């Protein structure tokens, strides 16, 4: 069959018209969401409010009262990055004990014990000792970061300190499947952002960052490699395999690789005190 030139031109014109209609229809459907796929992944559970998230984080924290761990820590000391094995145990109530082992052997390089009120510290490398109030300044003598004694229990179970009297908002990051919790303290001087793993509603704390009133980061915690660990009283905790704590203001950083860990074991009072040889001089002072 043959067509005239006018007939061919007419058919070509109609083809262009149909193609334009199809393209326009496709665009309209896309704009309305008819055929486009939603970006990211929606929650697999009902959207929570701030109170619900904070309550669950507090409940997890309350289930743990003590811990013991063997760890590999990495921090700066005297201008050098050291990576000792540190045996650590703690109990709620500002009770904590650290044994930092000599990297060259298994002997103790330093020992710090906080009994809930006071600390005792022995530096076996330099043959000296110190005593005083048990607080974050005491902790910084050993690990070069300012953490309260009870904070180590939080780190061991993958939890985080929360700013005082918090209020704020929570929203879903669909691309990463994370809950983003933004908080502000009651007096307005602190803000905090906590990132939670929303897959299967685990709510593992991936990171927790606190800013001061000047907008500077006060401290930051990051966790990774979570797994389940059953405590001595048969409570299942999801705990991190690695934890990093940073304090940019003091240029301090502590990395912890948790190698062996027990939660909610019985710890006797004598674990948090020690006998200091009376002849040891105070660190920083010459012996008589």
HELIX and SHEET records of a PDB file:
HELIX    1   1 UNK A    5  UNK A   31  1                                  27    
HELIX    2   2 UNK A   50  UNK A   62  1                                  13    
HELIX    3   3 UNK A  136  UNK A  143  1                                   8    
HELIX    4   4 UNK A  151  UNK A  156  1                                   6    
HELIX    5   5 UNK A  199  UNK A  201  5                                   3    
HELIX    6   6 UNK A  248  UNK A  250  5                                   3    
HELIX    7   7 UNK A  269  UNK A  272  5                                   4    
SHEET    1   A 8 UNK A  80  UNK A  82  0                                        
SHEET    2   A 8 UNK A  66  UNK A  77 -1                                        
SHEET    3   A 8 UNK A  85  UNK A  91 -1                                        
SHEET    4   A 8 UNK A  95  UNK A 101 -1                                        
SHEET    5   A 8 UNK A 108  UNK A 115 -1                                        
SHEET    6   A 8 UNK A 118  UNK A 123 -1                                        
SHEET    7   A 8 UNK A 128  UNK A 133 -1                                        
SHEET    8   A 8 UNK A 281  UNK A 282  1                                        
SHEET    1   B 9 UNK A  80  UNK A  82  0                                        
SHEET    2   B 9 UNK A  66  UNK A  77 -1                                        
SHEET    3   B 9 UNK A 252  UNK A 263 -1                                        
SHEET    4   B 9 UNK A 242  UNK A 247 -1                                        
SHEET    5   B 9 UNK A 217  UNK A 224 -1                                        
SHEET    6   B 9 UNK A 205  UNK A 211 -1                                        
SHEET    7   B 9 UNK A 191  UNK A 197 -1                                        
SHEET    8   B 9 UNK A 178  UNK A 184 -1                                        
SHEET    9   B 9 UNK A 167  UNK A 173 -1                                        
SHEET    1   C 2 UNK A 227  UNK A 230  0                                        
SHEET    2   C 2 UNK A 236  UNK A 239 -1                                        
END                                                                             
